[in-house]
Amino acid sequence: MSPKSKDKPLPLLPGLKTLLSYQKAWLRGDILAGITVAAYLIPQCMAYGELAGVQPVTGLWAILPPMIIYTLFGSSPQLSVGPESTTAVMTAVAISPLITENGSNYPSLASLLALMVGIVCIIGYITRLGFLADLLSKPILIGYMAGVAVIMMTGQLGKISGMKIEANAAFGQVGEFFSKLPEIHQPTLILAISVLVFLFAIQRRFPNAPGPLLAVLLATAAVAIFKLDGRGVAVVGAIPAGLPHFSPPQISLGDAGKLIASAIGISVVGYSDNVLTARVFATRHRYNIDANQELLALGMSNLGNGFMQGFPVSSSGSRSVIGDSLGSRTQVFSLIGLVVVVCVLLFLRPLLALFPKAALGAIVIYAATKLIEIPQFIRLGKFRRSEFFLAIITTLGVLITDLLVGVGVALALSVIDLFARVARPHDAVLGKVPNLPGLHDIEDWEGATTIPGLVIYRYDAPLCFANVEDFKRRALEAIEAEVTPVEWFVLNTEAIVEVDITAIDTLIELQNELAERGITLGMARVKQDLYAQLRRSGLLEQIGTDNIYPTLPTVIAGFENRALNS
C-alpha cells in the first residue's frame, strides 16, 4: 500500500510530509528503483537533450531540479519527472525558427521556454484548471502520441545515418533521407542498427534490465576499441565540468511573445501526460493523486529548469514503470537517482564524452516505437469507428501541420467529439418486455410494447442550447410513432442532470404544444438539483407538481388511475 493518504486533502508540499513520516520498510525498494532508474535515464536524458536541440549533457542537467522539486510538490509517489520525448521534440519545434545564425542563443531560449511553461502551469494551478487534462480523450491521445513518435523517428534519421538532413517536417525529412542515400555513412548506420537490435532483443528477453545504458556502454566501448570517432562516427564530445548553476535566461519580450503559444501547448501536453501516467499508478496501488497539485509540481519543476540551464520537462512513463517494477514506494527513489546522476557528472565525464550520437538517436527511435500503440488503434476500430478515425485524423494533423498546431487540433477534436455526443445523444422510448421485469428500450427487445396512451421517453444527456431542438424533434417523433392516441408524455430525466434557460423555454413550448393536443406532460426520476432549477424557472408550476413522479412504476400507477383522479 502506498504511503499516500486516501482520504485527507493533500498539503502544499505532500512529498515533504511523506519524507517526514518515511518508513524503513520502503527503503530497500526505493534504493533499488533509484539506482536502476538512474542507470536507465542517463543515456535516455542525454538522447532527449539531443532531441530538444541542446547539448546532450543538458539532458542530464535538466533531470536534477525536477528530481528534488517534484519530490516535494508532487502528489504521486512513483512518477519520474524530467526530460521526456514529447516535450523535448516540442521544444525543438518551438525554438528552431527563433535561433540566430550561429545558434548561440538556443540554450537561453530553451531555458526561457521552460520558465514560461512553469509560469503557465502555476497560473493553471492558481486558477484550478486541472480539469483541462480531461479534454484529451483516449483516441486523441493515442493518435497524438503516434504522430509524435513518427516525428521523433524522422528527426533522428540524420544522426543514425551520418548525413546532414536540413528539412524540418517529417515528410520532408523522409524524402530528403531517401534522396541522399548515397551519402550514408556506413559505420554510423551499422552502429545505430546494432544498438536498435540490441535494445529490442534485451527488452524482449530481460524487460527490467537497463537496456539503454547497456547499449550505450557497449557502443561507447566500440568507439574506444575501434577508434570509430576517427572514422567519422560523431560522438558527444567534451562535457563541461561540474553541475548546472543558477543562470536566469535572457528574457527578450520579442522572443517571449513568440513562445507564448508554444509554452501553452507544451504545458497542456506535458501536464496531460503527467496526470494520465500518475493516474495509472494511483489506480494500480489504490491511492489518490491531486490533478491540480500536479499542475503546481510540474510548474515548479519547469521553473527550476528555467533558472538552472534546463529545458521543458514532463513525466516519463518508461522510468516510472521501471521504478514501480523494482518496488519504488516514495519519491525517495528520485533522490537516490539524483545522487547517482551527480556522481556520474562529477566523475565519469570522460566516459560520457565518447557516447556516439548514433546510439543516442537509436535510443530515441526505440523509445518512439513504444508510443505507437497499434493494438489500441485496432481496439478503437472494433469499439467505435468514429473514435478510430478521430485517432487517425489526430495523427495526420500532427504530421501534416506541426506539433504545436497538432495540440490545437487534438484539443479541438476532443471538444468537437464531446460536443457531438452531447448534441446528438442516445434516446429511448420505454416499454414492457415479456417475462422481463422493469421497463426497457423498445428498440432493444423483440416483442417490447409501450403502454397504450402512455409514452415514457428517455433522453440520455443534459438538456442545453446545443441539443434541445434535437430533443424536441425526437420527442414529437416518438409521439407520432404511437398507434394508440397518446394521452400522457412523461420525460424520464434520469440522465438529465441540469438544464439551461434555452432548454427551459423549449420545454415550455413543448408543454404548450402537447396541451393543445390534449396530451399531459410529466416528468419522472427528477433529481433534486434539476427539481430546484425547474422551480426557479417557473416550469415546475406550469407542469404541476402532481405530474412529477419519483419512479417509473409510480408513473404507470398514476396513468392507470387517471380515470379515477379526473
TIDREN-522405 format. One record per residue (C-alpha): residue number from 1; residue in three letters; x, y, z. Coordinates in nm, 4 decimals, decimal comma, padded with zeros to 6 digits. Example, Ala and Ser with C-alpha at 12.3 -4.5 7.8 and 13.67 -1.06 7.14 Angstrom:
2
1  ALA  01,2300  -00,4500  00,7800
2  SER  01,3670  -00,1060  00,7140
// end
This chain:
566
1  MET  00,0000  00,0000  00,0000
2  SER  00,1274  00,3453  -00,0841
3  PRO  00,2182  00,5923  00,1864
4  LYS  -00,0329  00,8403  00,0476
5  SER  -00,3481  00,9001  00,2435
6  LYS  -00,6627  00,8256  00,0501
7  ASP  -00,8959  01,0480  00,2470
8  LYS  -00,7099  01,3551  00,3735
9  PRO  -00,6592  01,6529  00,1401
10  LEU  -00,3057  01,6984  00,0159
11  PRO  -00,0926  01,9751  00,1708
12  LEU  00,1060  02,2213  -00,0411
13  LEU  00,4157  02,0007  -00,0031
14  PRO  00,2773  01,6445  00,0062
15  GLY  00,6212  01,4965  -00,0614
16  LEU  00,7700  01,6655  00,2442
17  LYS  00,5001  01,5115  00,4584
18  THR  00,5887  01,1688  00,3207
19  LEU  00,9606  01,2218  00,3852
20  LEU  00,8907  01,3207  00,7462
21  SER  00,6888  01,0022  00,8012
22  TYR  00,9185  00,7727  00,5992
23  GLN  00,9204  00,4034  00,6959
24  LYS  01,2265  00,1795  00,6869
25  ALA  01,0290  -00,0912  00,5079
26  TRP  01,0145  00,1296  00,1986
27  LEU  01,3905  00,1902  00,1780
28  ARG  01,5026  -00,1281  00,0005
29  GLY  01,2591  -00,0869  -00,2889
30  ASP  01,3352  00,2845  -00,3230
31  ILE  01,7136  00,2258  -00,3299
32  LEU  01,6910  -00,0499  -00,5911
33  ALA  01,4478  00,1524  -00,8020
34  GLY  01,6548  00,4708  -00,7715
35  ILE  01,9807  00,3113  -00,8854
36  THR  01,8192  00,1250  -01,1743
37  VAL  01,6184  00,4256  -01,2937
38  ALA  01,9347  00,6384  -01,2816
39  ALA  02,1159  00,3827  -01,4957
40  TYR  01,8299  00,3966  -01,7447
41  LEU  01,7840  00,7727  -01,7518
42  ILE  02,1484  00,8722  -01,8065
43  PRO  02,1591  00,7722  -02,1752
44  GLN  01,7879  00,8407  -02,2172
45  CYS  01,8072  01,2008  -02,0920
46  MET  02,1202  01,2649  -02,2987
47  ALA  01,9258  01,1440  -02,6031
48  TYR  01,6339  01,3703  -02,5149
49  GLY  01,8765  01,6613  -02,4785
50  GLU  01,9814  01,5956  -02,8386
51  LEU  01,6170  01,5655  -02,9367
52  ALA  01,5406  01,9034  -02,7775
53  GLY  01,8252  02,0590  -02,9761
54  VAL  02,0575  02,1306  -02,6818
55  GLN  02,3820  01,9621  -02,5763
56  PRO  02,3333  01,6035  -02,4559
57  VAL  02,4696  01,6905  -02,1117
58  THR  02,1891  01,9458  -02,0772
59  GLY  01,9536  01,6497  -02,0739
60  LEU  02,1258  01,5318  -01,7559
61  TRP  02,1235  01,8803  -01,6089
62  ALA  01,7501  01,9027  -01,6797
63  ILE  01,6754  01,5967  -01,4668
64  LEU  01,8339  01,7353  -01,1498
65  PRO  01,5965  02,0189  -01,0417
66  PRO  01,2783  01,8136  -01,1101
67  MET  01,4120  01,5235  -00,9023
68  ILE  01,4225  01,7497  -00,5977
69  ILE  01,1253  01,9751  -00,6722
70  TYR  00,8768  01,7036  -00,7684
71  THR  00,9758  01,5048  -00,4612
72  LEU  00,8438  01,7941  -00,2511
73  PHE  00,5492  01,9181  -00,4572
74  GLY  00,4262  01,6085  -00,6443
75  SER  00,1210  01,4089  -00,5396
76  SER  00,2398  01,0804  -00,6941
77  PRO  00,4960  00,8771  -00,5004
78  GLN  00,6047  00,6883  -00,8130
79  LEU  00,6146  00,9335  -01,1028
80  SER  00,9531  01,0099  -01,2574
81  VAL  00,9566  01,3720  -01,3766
82  GLY  01,2253  01,5072  -01,6066
83  PRO  01,3193  01,5128  -01,9757
84  GLU  01,0896  01,3070  -02,1962
85  SER  01,0307  01,2652  -02,5650
86  THR  00,7187  01,4737  -02,6327
87  THR  00,8203  01,7948  -02,4605
88  ALA  01,1731  01,7564  -02,5975
89  VAL  01,0616  01,7433  -02,9587
90  MET  00,8074  02,0208  -02,8999
91  THR  01,0896  02,2327  -02,7577
92  ALA  01,2953  02,1831  -03,0722
93  VAL  00,9986  02,2684  -03,2951
94  ALA  00,9243  02,5855  -03,0964
95  ILE  01,2790  02,7205  -03,0785
96  SER  01,4207  02,6306  -03,4207
97  PRO  01,2600  02,9267  -03,6045
98  LEU  01,3986  03,1735  -03,3483
99  ILE  01,7663  03,0813  -03,3271
100  THR  02,0402  03,3061  -03,4547
101  GLU  02,2656  03,2056  -03,7416
102  ASN  02,5284  03,0544  -03,5101
103  GLY  02,2734  02,9126  -03,2686
104  SER  02,4372  03,0745  -02,9650
105  ASN  02,1011  03,1772  -02,8174
106  TYR  01,9498  02,8271  -02,8328
107  PRO  02,0282  02,7247  -02,4695
108  SER  01,8918  03,0540  -02,3401
109  LEU  01,5720  03,0152  -02,5442
110  ALA  01,5288  02,6596  -02,4135
111  SER  01,5608  02,7842  -02,0550
112  LEU  01,3229  03,0731  -02,1286
113  LEU  01,0690  02,8278  -02,2685
114  ALA  01,0990  02,6105  -01,9555
115  LEU  01,0450  02,9203  -01,7424
116  MET  00,7340  03,0142  -01,9410
117  VAL  00,5957  02,6592  -01,9236
118  GLY  00,6443  02,6723  -01,5469
119  ILE  00,4586  03,0030  -01,5230
120  VAL  00,1707  02,8720  -01,7379
121  CYS  00,1347  02,5630  -01,5160
122  ILE  00,1451  02,7680  -01,1957
123  ILE  -00,1206  03,0051  -01,3319
124  GLY  -00,3248  02,6940  -01,4148
125  TYR  -00,2792  02,5726  -01,0568
126  ILE  -00,3881  02,9067  -00,9089
127  THR  -00,6962  02,9194  -01,1323
128  ARG  -00,7642  02,5475  -01,0725
129  LEU  -00,7514  02,4416  -01,4369
130  GLY  -00,6515  02,0827  -01,3634
131  PHE  -00,9719  01,9603  -01,5254
132  LEU  -00,8372  02,0628  -01,8699
133  ALA  -00,6428  01,7370  -01,8896
134  ASP  -00,9762  01,5600  -01,9241
135  LEU  -01,0325  01,7310  -02,2614
136  LEU  -00,7787  01,4959  -02,4184
137  SER  -00,9781  01,1811  -02,4813
138  LYS  -00,8190  00,8393  -02,5265
139  PRO  -00,8445  00,8350  -02,9103
140  ILE  -00,6910  01,1822  -02,9271
141  LEU  -00,4005  01,0808  -02,7037
142  ILE  -00,3382  00,7584  -02,8972
143  GLY  -00,3353  00,9437  -03,2288
144  TYR  -00,1329  01,2341  -03,0969
145  MET  00,1367  01,0147  -02,9455
146  ALA  00,1609  00,8152  -03,2683
147  GLY  00,2223  01,1388  -03,4579
148  VAL  00,4822  01,2462  -03,2030
149  ALA  00,6536  00,9095  -03,2375
150  VAL  00,6822  00,9448  -03,6153
151  ILE  00,8272  01,2950  -03,5774
152  MET  01,0751  01,1634  -03,3206
153  MET  01,1910  00,8880  -03,5542
154  THR  01,2211  01,1019  -03,8659
155  GLY  01,4119  01,3605  -03,6637
156  GLN  01,6818  01,1017  -03,5892
157  LEU  01,7408  00,9952  -03,9499
158  GLY  02,0381  01,2282  -03,9820
159  LYS  02,2004  01,1093  -03,6584
160  ILE  02,1718  00,7383  -03,7340
161  SER  02,2835  00,7724  -04,0966
162  GLY  02,5630  01,0236  -04,0544
163  MET  02,4183  01,2503  -04,3217
164  LYS  02,3032  01,6108  -04,2849
165  ILE  01,9268  01,6473  -04,3202
166  GLU  01,8056  02,0052  -04,3407
167  ALA  01,4283  01,9539  -04,3676
168  ASN  01,2197  02,0194  -04,0563
169  ALA  00,8870  01,8491  -04,1389
170  ALA  00,8540  01,4716  -04,1007
171  PHE  00,7637  01,4025  -04,4652
172  GLY  01,0389  01,6334  -04,5841
173  GLN  01,2962  01,4557  -04,3681
174  VAL  01,1951  01,1167  -04,5049
175  GLY  01,2070  01,2441  -04,8622
176  GLU  01,5478  01,4043  -04,8126
177  PHE  01,6785  01,0868  -04,6461
178  PHE  01,5915  00,8719  -04,9475
179  SER  01,7207  01,1314  -05,1912
180  LYS  02,0609  01,1263  -05,0161
181  LEU  02,1016  00,7512  -04,9701
182  PRO  02,4456  00,7520  -05,1422
183  GLU  02,5698  00,9879  -04,8670
184  ILE  02,5024  00,7419  -04,5838
185  HIS  02,7994  00,6959  -04,3511
186  GLN  02,8091  00,3188  -04,3206
187  PRO  02,9914  00,2859  -03,9823
188  THR  02,7380  00,5252  -03,8259
189  LEU  02,4395  00,3394  -03,9714
190  ILE  02,5758  -00,0028  -03,8719
191  LEU  02,6335  00,1194  -03,5169
192  ALA  02,2810  00,2644  -03,4924
193  ILE  02,1181  -00,0517  -03,6294
194  SER  02,3226  -00,2656  -03,3914
195  VAL  02,2055  -00,0563  -03,0956
196  LEU  01,8418  -00,0826  -03,2073
197  VAL  01,8622  -00,4602  -03,2492
198  PHE  02,0269  -00,4912  -02,9093
199  LEU  01,7597  -00,2751  -02,7417
200  PHE  01,4697  -00,4753  -02,8827
201  ALA  01,6410  -00,8054  -02,8031
202  ILE  01,7227  -00,7220  -02,4427
203  GLN  01,3772  -00,5715  -02,3863
204  ARG  01,2218  -00,8959  -02,5085
205  ARG  01,4466  -01,1218  -02,3014
206  PHE  01,5091  -00,9071  -01,9917
207  PRO  01,2315  -00,6438  -01,9721
208  ASN  01,3542  -00,4926  -01,6432
209  ALA  01,7183  -00,4586  -01,7485
210  PRO  01,8567  -00,1048  -01,8149
211  GLY  01,8787  -00,1695  -02,1901
212  PRO  01,9655  00,1860  -02,3000
213  LEU  02,2506  00,2054  -02,0503
214  LEU  02,3947  -00,1282  -02,1605
215  ALA  02,3540  -00,0343  -02,5267
216  VAL  02,5342  00,2969  -02,4883
217  LEU  02,8128  00,1420  -02,2797
218  LEU  02,8692  -00,1211  -02,5483
219  ALA  02,8516  00,1418  -02,8220
220  THR  03,0972  00,3610  -02,6324
221  ALA  03,3309  00,0652  -02,5903
222  ALA  03,3089  00,0033  -02,9658
223  VAL  03,4025  00,3673  -03,0320
224  ALA  03,7038  00,3409  -02,8000
225  ILE  03,8244  -00,0002  -02,9225
226  PHE  03,7784  00,0530  -03,2966
227  LYS  03,8535  00,4279  -03,2948
228  LEU  03,5211  00,4954  -03,4645
229  ASP  03,5339  00,8648  -03,3827
230  GLY  03,8374  00,8833  -03,6064
231  ARG  03,6390  00,7163  -03,8837
232  GLY  03,3680  00,9807  -03,8858
233  VAL  03,1278  00,8494  -03,6194
234  ALA  03,0026  01,1549  -03,4301
235  VAL  03,0345  01,1457  -03,0511
236  VAL  02,9008  01,3677  -02,7730
237  GLY  03,2427  01,5250  -02,7198
238  ALA  03,3833  01,7206  -02,4278
239  ILE  03,1343  01,7790  -02,1460
240  PRO  03,1507  02,0916  -01,9278
241  ALA  03,2908  02,0262  -01,5827
242  GLY  03,0657  02,0443  -01,2778
243  LEU  02,6930  02,0758  -01,2347
244  PRO  02,4366  02,3234  -01,3681
245  HIS  02,4347  02,6559  -01,1887
246  PHE  02,1788  02,9285  -01,1302
247  SER  02,1552  03,1156  -01,4591
248  PRO  01,8368  03,3120  -01,5349
249  PRO  01,7596  03,3055  -01,9084
250  GLN  01,7985  03,6248  -02,1073
251  ILE  01,4416  03,7419  -02,1443
252  SER  01,3556  03,9201  -02,4670
253  LEU  00,9982  04,0425  -02,4884
254  GLY  01,0023  03,9671  -02,8596
255  ASP  01,1139  03,6065  -02,8096
256  ALA  00,8823  03,5615  -02,5121
257  GLY  00,5881  03,6794  -02,7195
258  LYS  00,6724  03,4329  -02,9958
259  LEU  00,6989  03,1480  -02,7439
260  ILE  00,3684  03,2035  -02,5614
261  ALA  00,1684  02,9685  -02,7841
262  SER  00,4439  02,7073  -02,7634
263  ALA  00,4582  02,7344  -02,3833
264  ILE  00,0828  02,6834  -02,3568
265  GLY  00,0915  02,3859  -02,5947
266  ILE  00,3810  02,2199  -02,4127
267  SER  00,2086  02,2842  -02,0795
268  VAL  -00,1138  02,1177  -02,1944
269  VAL  00,0572  01,8138  -02,3436
270  GLY  00,3143  01,7772  -02,0651
271  TYR  00,0544  01,8153  -01,7927
272  SER  -00,1857  01,5710  -01,9588
273  ASP  00,0931  01,3133  -01,9833
274  ASN  00,1824  01,3817  -01,6201
275  VAL  -00,1695  01,3290  -01,4894
276  LEU  -00,2524  01,0282  -01,7063
277  THR  00,0679  00,8455  -01,6111
278  ALA  00,0183  00,9292  -01,2427
279  ARG  -00,3401  00,8010  -01,2562
280  VAL  -00,2236  00,4655  -01,3914
281  PHE  -00,0062  00,4032  -01,0855
282  ALA  -00,2608  00,5538  -00,8469
283  THR  -00,5247  00,3104  -00,9721
284  ARG  -00,2829  00,0172  -00,9590
285  HIS  -00,1766  00,0837  -00,5996
286  ARG  -00,5023  00,2314  -00,4671
287  TYR  -00,4088  00,5814  -00,3684
288  ASN  -00,5191  00,9255  -00,4818
289  ILE  -00,3378  01,1887  -00,6814
290  ASP  -00,4436  01,5524  -00,6976
291  ALA  -00,4750  01,6744  -01,0576
292  ASN  -00,4417  02,0381  -00,9567
293  GLN  -00,1399  01,9660  -00,7351
294  GLU  00,0262  01,8062  -01,0381
295  LEU  -00,0031  02,1397  -01,2169
296  LEU  00,1882  02,3067  -00,9343
297  ALA  00,4500  02,0307  -00,9195
298  LEU  00,5085  02,0373  -01,2951
299  GLY  00,5133  02,4165  -01,2950
300  MET  00,7709  02,4360  -01,0167
301  SER  00,9852  02,1672  -01,1866
302  ASN  00,9921  02,3635  -01,5110
303  LEU  01,0520  02,6872  -01,3241
304  GLY  01,3538  02,5242  -01,1613
305  ASN  01,4831  02,4139  -01,5014
306  GLY  01,4301  02,7616  -01,6397
307  PHE  01,6693  02,9021  -01,3796
308  MET  01,9151  02,6093  -01,3954
309  GLN  02,0084  02,5891  -01,7663
310  GLY  01,7446  02,3280  -01,8498
311  PHE  01,4528  02,2920  -02,0916
312  PRO  01,0828  02,1969  -02,0569
313  VAL  01,0111  01,8610  -01,8941
314  SER  00,7204  01,6361  -01,8041
315  SER  00,6894  01,2807  -01,6730
316  SER  00,8493  00,9674  -01,8155
317  GLY  00,6244  00,6646  -01,8318
318  SER  00,9146  00,4264  -01,9008
319  ARG  01,1177  00,5398  -01,5992
320  SER  00,8076  00,5311  -01,3790
321  VAL  00,7302  00,1753  -01,4917
322  ILE  01,0859  00,0622  -01,4176
323  GLY  01,0764  00,2186  -01,0713
324  ASP  00,7398  00,0590  -00,9965
325  SER  00,8533  -00,2852  -01,1129
326  LEU  01,1503  -00,2651  -00,8753
327  GLY  00,9454  -00,1647  -00,5736
328  SER  00,9525  00,2162  -00,5554
329  ARG  00,7249  00,3350  -00,2780
330  THR  00,8047  00,7063  -00,2465
331  GLN  00,9913  00,9826  -00,4252
332  VAL  01,2992  00,8861  -00,2250
333  PHE  01,3825  00,6742  -00,5300
334  SER  01,4200  01,0022  -00,7261
335  LEU  01,6573  01,1434  -00,4628
336  ILE  01,8704  00,8288  -00,4849
337  GLY  01,8715  00,8598  -00,8644
338  LEU  01,9789  01,2215  -00,8212
339  VAL  02,2850  01,1157  -00,6207
340  VAL  02,3816  00,8637  -00,8898
341  VAL  02,3485  01,1194  -01,1714
342  VAL  02,5531  01,3776  -00,9811
343  CYS  02,8300  01,1209  -00,9244
344  VAL  02,8329  01,0401  -01,2963
345  LEU  02,8545  01,4090  -01,3900
346  LEU  03,1387  01,4691  -01,1459
347  PHE  03,3492  01,1608  -01,2029
348  LEU  03,2571  00,9913  -01,5328
349  ARG  03,2585  01,2812  -01,7800
350  PRO  03,5348  01,1292  -01,9989
351  LEU  03,3187  00,8206  -02,0499
352  LEU  03,0146  01,0310  -02,1398
353  ALA  03,2211  01,2263  -02,3934
354  LEU  03,2673  00,9118  -02,6026
355  PHE  02,8939  00,8365  -02,6273
356  PRO  02,8183  00,8032  -03,0025
357  LYS  02,5356  01,0265  -03,1207
358  ALA  02,4116  00,7439  -03,3425
359  ALA  02,3450  00,5384  -03,0301
360  LEU  02,1529  00,8268  -02,8737
361  GLY  01,9480  00,8555  -03,1938
362  ALA  01,8761  00,4838  -03,1814
363  ILE  01,7553  00,5178  -02,8220
364  VAL  01,5142  00,7924  -02,9264
365  ILE  01,3793  00,5743  -03,2094
366  TYR  01,3469  00,2819  -02,9698
367  ALA  01,1508  00,4985  -02,7252
368  ALA  00,9343  00,6295  -03,0092
369  THR  00,8253  00,2808  -03,1149
370  LYS  00,6673  00,2374  -02,7720
371  LEU  00,4466  00,5404  -02,8318
372  ILE  00,2768  00,3865  -03,1373
373  GLU  00,0127  00,1597  -02,9855
374  ILE  -00,1103  -00,0473  -03,2793
375  PRO  -00,3270  -00,2710  -03,0536
376  GLN  -00,5018  00,0413  -02,9275
377  PHE  -00,5802  00,1535  -03,2836
378  ILE  -00,7242  -00,1929  -03,3521
379  ARG  -00,9233  -00,1771  -03,0296
380  LEU  -01,0681  00,1612  -03,1258
381  GLY  -01,1639  00,0281  -03,4689
382  LYS  -01,3504  -00,2624  -03,3133
383  PHE  -01,5177  -00,0478  -03,0479
384  ARG  -01,6356  00,2533  -03,2496
385  ARG  -01,5272  00,3639  -03,5963
386  SER  -01,5698  00,7326  -03,5121
387  GLU  -01,3106  00,7062  -03,2338
388  PHE  -01,0723  00,5181  -03,4629
389  PHE  -01,0980  00,7903  -03,7285
390  LEU  -01,0526  01,0522  -03,4569
391  ALA  -00,7188  00,8926  -03,3654
392  ILE  -00,6108  00,8711  -03,7313
393  ILE  -00,7083  01,2327  -03,8021
394  THR  -00,5138  01,3479  -03,4965
395  THR  -00,2036  01,1586  -03,6123
396  LEU  -00,2272  01,3109  -03,9596
397  GLY  -00,2929  01,6549  -03,8108
398  VAL  00,0297  01,6350  -03,6109
399  LEU  00,2295  01,5156  -03,9122
400  ILE  00,0845  01,7471  -04,1755
401  THR  00,0974  02,0623  -03,9628
402  ASP  00,3386  02,0506  -03,6705
403  LEU  00,3311  01,9539  -03,3048
404  LEU  00,2059  02,2847  -03,1725
405  VAL  -00,0742  02,3072  -03,4253
406  GLY  -00,1325  01,9385  -03,3534
407  VAL  -00,2005  02,0241  -02,9892
408  GLY  -00,4705  02,2657  -03,1032
409  VAL  -00,6101  02,0087  -03,3452
410  ALA  -00,6196  01,7454  -03,0718
411  LEU  -00,7960  01,9751  -02,8251
412  ALA  -01,0418  02,0952  -03,0887
413  LEU  -01,1235  01,7405  -03,1975
414  SER  -01,1721  01,6328  -02,8357
415  VAL  -01,4154  01,9158  -02,7724
416  ILE  -01,5967  01,8589  -03,1039
417  ASP  -01,6286  01,4872  -03,0289
418  LEU  -01,7672  01,5626  -02,6829
419  PHE  -01,9984  01,8297  -02,8213
420  ALA  -02,1282  01,5912  -03,0872
421  ARG  -02,2142  01,3322  -02,8232
422  VAL  -02,3992  01,5883  -02,6136
423  ALA  -02,5751  01,7419  -02,9156
424  ARG  -02,6974  01,4077  -03,0542
425  PRO  -02,7186  01,1607  -02,7654
426  HIS  -02,8962  00,8272  -02,7434
427  ASP  -03,2654  00,8299  -02,6616
428  ALA  -03,5277  00,5630  -02,5922
429  VAL  -03,8991  00,5016  -02,5685
430  LEU  -03,9528  00,2691  -02,2742
431  GLY  -04,1951  -00,0228  -02,2722
432  LYS  -04,2641  -00,3652  -02,1272
433  VAL  -04,0826  -00,6810  -02,2373
434  PRO  -04,2495  -01,0215  -02,1902
435  ASN  -04,1016  -01,2185  -01,8979
436  LEU  -03,8578  -00,9369  -01,8104
437  PRO  -03,9207  -00,7084  -01,5097
438  GLY  -03,8986  -00,3322  -01,5449
439  LEU  -03,9152  -00,1001  -01,8437
440  HIS  -03,6701  -00,1188  -02,1347
441  ASP  -03,5835  00,0450  -02,4660
442  ILE  -03,8403  -00,0972  -02,7068
443  GLU  -03,5846  -00,0942  -02,9914
444  ASP  -03,3541  -00,3283  -02,7987
445  TRP  -03,6055  -00,6080  -02,7371
446  GLU  -03,8191  -00,8093  -02,9751
447  GLY  -04,1797  -00,8120  -02,8625
448  ALA  -04,1420  -00,4998  -02,6453
449  THR  -04,4554  -00,2818  -02,6359
450  THR  -04,5450  00,0558  -02,4910
451  ILE  -04,8426  00,1087  -02,2638
452  PRO  -05,1291  00,2300  -02,4887
453  GLY  -05,1796  00,6026  -02,4428
454  LEU  -04,8568  00,6485  -02,2436
455  VAL  -04,5135  00,7415  -02,3814
456  ILE  -04,2243  00,7241  -02,1372
457  TYR  -03,9324  00,8881  -02,3139
458  ARG  -03,5677  00,8956  -02,2017
459  TYR  -03,3080  01,1430  -02,3369
460  ASP  -02,9552  01,0452  -02,2364
461  ALA  -02,7847  01,3846  -02,1938
462  PRO  -02,8289  01,7127  -02,0071
463  LEU  -03,0621  01,9487  -02,1932
464  CYS  -02,8928  02,2614  -02,3234
465  PHE  -02,8921  02,5029  -02,6154
466  ALA  -02,6895  02,2554  -02,8242
467  ASN  -02,9373  01,9679  -02,8182
468  VAL  -03,2760  02,0929  -02,7058
469  GLU  -03,4168  02,1279  -03,0588
470  ASP  -03,2977  01,7738  -03,1310
471  PHE  -03,4700  01,6620  -02,8110
472  LYS  -03,7982  01,8292  -02,9040
473  ARG  -03,7958  01,6866  -03,2564
474  ARG  -03,7268  01,3315  -03,1385
475  ALA  -03,9811  01,3588  -02,8563
476  LEU  -04,2553  01,4579  -03,1017
477  GLU  -04,1460  01,1792  -03,3372
478  ALA  -04,1866  00,9306  -03,0506
479  ILE  -04,5417  01,0535  -03,0002
480  GLU  -04,6216  01,0323  -03,3718
481  ALA  -04,4894  00,6751  -03,3844
482  GLU  -04,7590  00,5524  -03,1436
483  VAL  -05,0600  00,3754  -03,2930
484  THR  -05,2888  00,4499  -02,9990
485  PRO  -05,3557  00,8233  -02,9369
486  VAL  -05,1172  00,9497  -02,6713
487  GLU  -05,2655  01,0902  -02,3517
488  TRP  -04,9535  01,1251  -02,1383
489  PHE  -04,5955  01,2040  -02,2400
490  VAL  -04,3568  01,1512  -01,9484
491  LEU  -03,9915  01,2524  -01,9722
492  ASN  -03,7621  01,0162  -01,7815
493  THR  -03,4930  01,2583  -01,6578
494  GLU  -03,2502  01,0093  -01,5022
495  ALA  -02,9767  01,1241  -01,7458
496  ILE  -03,0730  01,4924  -01,7376
497  VAL  -02,8736  01,6345  -01,4504
498  GLU  -02,9247  02,0001  -01,5473
499  VAL  -03,0881  02,2353  -01,7962
500  ASP  -03,0121  02,5832  -01,9239
501  ILE  -03,2552  02,8655  -01,9947
502  THR  -03,2795  02,7708  -02,3647
503  ALA  -03,3873  02,4212  -02,2642
504  ILE  -03,6406  02,5630  -02,0179
505  ASP  -03,8005  02,7781  -02,2884
506  THR  -03,8153  02,4834  -02,5296
507  LEU  -03,9733  02,2618  -02,2632
508  ILE  -04,2363  02,5327  -02,2094
509  GLU  -04,3008  02,5366  -02,5858
510  LEU  -04,3298  02,1564  -02,5856
511  GLN  -04,5689  02,1625  -02,2910
512  ASN  -04,7901  02,4181  -02,4668
513  GLU  -04,7912  02,2198  -02,7926
514  LEU  -04,8820  01,8989  -02,6111
515  ALA  -05,1541  02,0745  -02,4122
516  GLU  -05,3137  02,1950  -02,7362
517  ARG  -05,3247  01,8306  -02,8483
518  GLY  -05,4726  01,7141  -02,5185
519  ILE  -05,1518  01,5464  -02,4034
520  THR  -05,0288  01,5798  -02,0455
521  LEU  -04,6559  01,6440  -01,9959
522  GLY  -04,4992  01,4804  -01,6933
523  MET  -04,1522  01,4048  -01,5602
524  ALA  -04,0088  01,1096  -01,3722
525  ARG  -03,6942  01,0437  -01,1672
526  VAL  -03,6202  01,4151  -01,1261
527  LYS  -03,3069  01,4741  -00,9206
528  GLN  -03,3051  01,7413  -00,6517
529  ASP  -03,0745  01,9776  -00,8430
530  LEU  -03,2929  01,9566  -01,1532
531  TYR  -03,6066  01,9966  -00,9418
532  ALA  -03,4658  02,3189  -00,7968
533  GLN  -03,3862  02,4502  -01,1465
534  LEU  -03,7389  02,3709  -01,2664
535  ARG  -03,8853  02,5505  -00,9658
536  ARG  -03,6701  02,8630  -01,0113
537  SER  -03,7573  02,8809  -01,3823
538  GLY  -04,1352  02,8589  -01,3252
539  LEU  -04,1634  02,5438  -01,5386
540  LEU  -04,2440  02,3289  -01,2367
541  GLU  -04,5513  02,5384  -01,1617
542  GLN  -04,6629  02,5185  -01,5255
543  ILE  -04,6217  02,1391  -01,5414
544  GLY  -04,7714  02,0903  -01,1961
545  THR  -04,6127  01,9057  -00,9060
546  ASP  -04,8787  01,6342  -00,9448
547  ASN  -04,7144  01,5436  -01,2774
548  ILE  -04,3694  01,4911  -01,1259
549  TYR  -04,3098  01,1239  -01,0336
550  PRO  -04,0257  00,9775  -00,8255
551  THR  -04,0142  00,6415  -01,0094
552  LEU  -04,1343  00,4818  -01,3316
553  PRO  -04,3772  00,2437  -01,1535
554  THR  -04,5498  00,5468  -00,9963
555  VAL  -04,5895  00,6908  -01,3476
556  ILE  -04,7672  00,3749  -01,4629
557  ALA  -04,9801  00,3661  -01,1484
558  GLY  -05,0771  00,7306  -01,1963
559  PHE  -05,1622  00,6718  -01,5609
560  GLU  -05,3771  00,3677  -01,4810
561  ASN  -05,5617  00,5639  -01,2122
562  ARG  -05,6153  00,8731  -01,4325
563  ALA  -05,9854  00,7998  -01,4792
564  LEU  -06,0375  00,7810  -01,1049
565  ASN  -05,8488  01,1078  -01,0499
566  SER  -06,0379  01,3022  -01,3189
// end
